[in-house]
Every structure is written in C-alpha cells, then in structure tokens.
C-alpha cells in the first residue's frame, strides 16, 4: 500500500511535536509544525473558497466592510418609508 503524499516511515522512534505522543520505528509520519509527527496532526490546506470565507470573516469582524456606510435612520416599529425624509 503506498504512503500518503509527503509521508514516510520513521527510521527511529520519536515524539510528535503537535500532540506529544510517541510513535514507533516504522510508523507513518509526516511533516508537522516543528518537525515530524502523526499525519492526522498535520495542518490541512484550505481550498480557495475556504480561504476567501476566512478572509471575508476577518474583514467583517474587524469592521472594515461597514465603515463606509452611514448609520441607519430607521426607527423601531416604523416602516422604512415613514422614517426617510420626503424628497
């Protein structure tokens, strides 16, 4: 059975830097944050759509996307047409 891409079999036993659990010689390991460890602890690459969602979420949470808008002039319990000045 082929190994997952970017993985290899451990030449020596060691400790996973992500979860601090030991792995034995011959176990499948992959590159983790600061060394080699369990493949399930490796960071997952985000798709383009997931990256865009995260970027937009950060912009909304920082208030960046709404700074240029004027405050609402709606009154509670009134319809929008009754709160706007007549033209």
C-alpha positions in Angstrom: 0.0 0.0 0.0 1.5 3.4 -1.0 2.2 6.0 1.6 0.2 9.3 1.6 2.0 12.1 -0.3 4.6 13.9 1.9 4.8 11.0 4.3 7.4 8.4 5.1 8.1 5.6 7.6 10.0 6.6 10.7 13.6 5.4 10.8 13.7 6.0 14.6 11.0 6.3 17.2 10.2 9.8 18.4 7.6 12.1 19.8 5.0 14.1 17.8 5.5 17.8 18.4 1.8 18.5 17.9 0.2 16.0 20.3 3.3 15.0 22.4 2.6 11.3 21.9 5.3 8.8 20.9 5.5 7.0 17.6 7.5 3.8 17.0 10.1 3.0 14.4 8.4 2.1 11.1 5.2 4.1 11.7 4.0 6.5 9.0 4.9 10.1 9.8 4.6 13.4 8.0 6.0 17.0 8.4 4.1 18.8 11.2 4.6 22.3 12.5 8.1 21.9 14.1 9.2 18.5 13.0 7.8 15.1 12.1 4.7 13.6 13.7 1.4 11.8 13.1 -0.3 12.5 9.8 -3.6 13.3 11.5 -1.9 16.2 13.3 -0.6 17.9 10.1 -2.3 21.2 9.2 -4.8 20.8 6.4 -4.5 23.0 3.4 -7.6 25.2 2.8 -9.3 25.3 -0.5 -9.6 28.7 -2.3 -13.2 29.0 -1.2 -12.3 28.3 2.4 -9.5 30.9 2.3 -11.9 33.5 0.9 -14.5 32.8 3.5 -11.9 33.2 6.3 -10.6 36.4 4.7 -14.1 37.9 4.5 -14.9 36.8 8.0 -11.9 38.6 9.3 -12.8 41.7 7.4 -16.3 41.7 8.8 -15.1 41.1 12.4 -12.7 43.9 12.1 -15.5 46.3 10.9 -13.6 47.0 7.7 -16.5 46.3 5.4 -19.1 48.5 7.1 -17.1 51.6 7.9 -18.1 53.5 4.8 -21.8 53.1 5.3 -23.9 55.7 7.0 -25.8 54.8 10.2 -29.4 53.7 9.7 -32.2 56.2 10.1 -34.9 53.6 10.7 -37.0 54.0 13.8 -38.0 50.9 15.7 -41.6 49.9 14.9 -41.9 52.1 11.9 -41.7 51.2 8.2 -38.7 52.4 6.2 -40.9 54.8 4.1 -42.1 56.7 7.2 -38.6 57.3 8.6 -37.0 58.7 5.5 -37.2 62.5 4.7 -39.6 63.4 1.9 -37.9 64.2 -1.4 
